[in-house]
Every structure is written in C-alpha cells, then in structure tokens.
Amino acid sequence: MKKNNKRTDAKSRDDIARTVEQSGADLKEKVGDLDKLEKDVATIRDTLANLECGGTAEGADAVDQAITGAEDITVEIFDREDEALEDLQSENEGHEQDLSEHSDSEHSDVEKLSEASSRISTNETINEMVKAKEAALQDIDFLIEQIRRVKEARDDSEKSQQGYQGTVHGTRS
Amino acid sequence: MNQDQLDQETNNDAVYEPRAEGYGKLRLYGLVGQVLRELEPLLKQLEDFWPMMPKVDANGNSECPFAEDMYRKKAGLEKKVLEKVAVLRDMRNDIARELERCKRNLARISVDAGKLQTRGAVKQYDKGFCVQEQEYLEAKWQLDEVEETLLRAQATLEASRRKAYPVPLSDEWKPTGLPASASSYPEARGQTKLDREVGDLISLGKL
C-alpha cells in the first residue's frame, strides 16, 4: 500500500531535473542580487572614504548623512535578500532530502528485488526483475547526480554568501 | 599626551577629511558677511572722499586751508580699507578652497552614483548631490561677492592713491591751515556781531 502511494507521488526524471535546475537558477539569481548589493555597498563606502566632508556646529554634514543613508538602505536590502537566499537554500536542502529519500527507497527496492530474484526460479519473472533492478539502479544514478547538482548549487551559494556577508557586515563602520 | 595630540589622533581615526577649517569658521560665524558689511561704508566713504581732494603743489601747499587734514583723513581711510581688504583676501582663499572641495565631492558623488544599481541608494546620492551643490553655490556666490568687492576696493585704492599728498604726512592729527571763517580766530572773540560779519566778508576775499 505504501509502495503504491509512493509510485503515485513519484516525479518523473524530467520533473526532478527541472526542479533541480530551477532551484540552482534561483540560488544563482539571488547570489547575483547579493553580488550587486555588495558592489553597491563597496562603492558607497568608497564614496564616504573619499568625500571631503566635515562637521559643522549643527552636526554631521548633510552630504555625509545622505551617503550614509544610501549605505543603510543598501545594507538593509542586502540583509533582506540574504534572508531570501537562506530561504532558497533551505528549500534546496529540502529538495536534496526528498531526492535522498527517493534514492534510499530505490536502494531498498533494489535490495528487495535482489532478495526476491534469488528465490524465484521462473526465467521470465527473473528477467522482469532484472529489468526492474536495472531501472532502479539507473534511477539511483540519476538521483545521485541530481543530489550532487543540488548540493553543489547550495554550496556555491553559501560560499558566495559568506564572502558577501563578510564584506558587508565584517567591515561595516 | 596633550589636547592637540589627542585631537590629532581623533582626526586621524576619522574616515572623512574634514571641511577646510578656515571656511568652517567663516561659515559658522558669518565672518565674510561681517567683513563685507564693515568694508562697505569705508569704501563708500573713500569713493566719495578722494575726488574732493584739493590741489597741492610739490611742497604740500594748497589754496585749501584743510588740504593736509583732508589728505590725512583720506590716508586713514585707505589704511582701514587696506586692512579689511587683507582680511578679505585671506577669506577669499578659504572660500576658493571650499569651492574646490565642493567640486571634488560633486564629481565623486556623480561618478559613484553612476555605478550604483540600488534605486534607494541612488536617491540618497541625488539628495547628497543637491546638498553639496547648494554648498557649492553658496560658496560660489560668496566668492563672487568677495571678488567683486576686492576689485572695487582695489580700483578705489588705486584711484585714491593717485591723489597722494606730495610730502609725508605726520601721523599725529594737527589741524592745519586757516579756519573756515575769520570769526573762528580767537581774537574775534569779544567782537560785536557786526565786526564778526565784516570780518567774515573780508575773509572771502575779492568778489
């Protein structure tokens, strides 16, 4: 009964590949957004470092305040996008888990098929079981490849994210 | 560590290069306006005064009995104008430096704004640019006003100096020449009204 449900819920390879590809593209896009924001923060800090501003009796210079405001806004957006990236990474991790469970299930099927085939003597049935086993093994290979892709995309995004966080928050004055 | 060293260290820690201190003070206390306001009446007085200088010969003799006094007064005015002009020249240098600072900042803000992709940040840059532009214009107007006044002062001083007293004037103010009327003579005191009127008429010379 359980197995039947699984088969009903099971996604096609195309669906899985599309999901994995979309997840990778989403992560890449978000990392791209963070990259732009990090560059903007760097530009703004460069402006602030090179501006010849000074204090007046009334308080901080208005020009300096405006540019500092630009930094605040950009960092705020960066933080928002950073959170969105983390959501995507969690989603991506969810995909990886689904794929792993799917892969484990396929492994279990293969084991069951191997076990069953040792007890069956009918050639036709054995051939069918071999075909099913081969299909399951192909699925496993496919899933392992998809898991690798999903993980690679997330690792890449996490690596970039750490770098951006370091730049934006590590050196913030 | 004394206060100066402490201040120096604090300034070194600051990310921003401070506004030219001289201009900051000028702006803060409105000193340029004050000097301009002080110079204006002096300049006006000199402009009105130097064309009235009486003719004097090479030895300083003049038909005008107050010639030396008038020249002395003119020299005093010139001195006062010169003092203000010297102060204003220093201020002009500070304002010119401020103007250059504003120009550099405007260029920096403009170039960096072009690199930004965050809309909110660009808006803030626009705001900063406007404020900086206002500071630039303020300094520009002030510099124009100062330069105009300096040119006017220079022209007035040159014209005034062309009518110089031929011999050195003593610093001490001593009334010289004849008084305005014969009735001013000490010996005129005690005379009758008629005597004084006759004396005044005589002092006018031939009609």
Interface residues (C-beta under 8 A of the other chain):
Chain A: K36 L37 K39 D40 T43 I44 D46 T47 L48 A49 N50 L51 E52 C53 G54 G55 T56 A57 D61 A62 V63 D64 Q65 A66 I67 G69 A70 E71 I73 T74 I77 S173
Chain B: V15 Y16 E17 P18 R19 A20 G24 R27 L28 R101 R104 N105 R108 I109 D112 K115 L116 Q117 T118 G120 A121 V122 K123 Q124 Y125 K127 G128 V131 Q132 E135
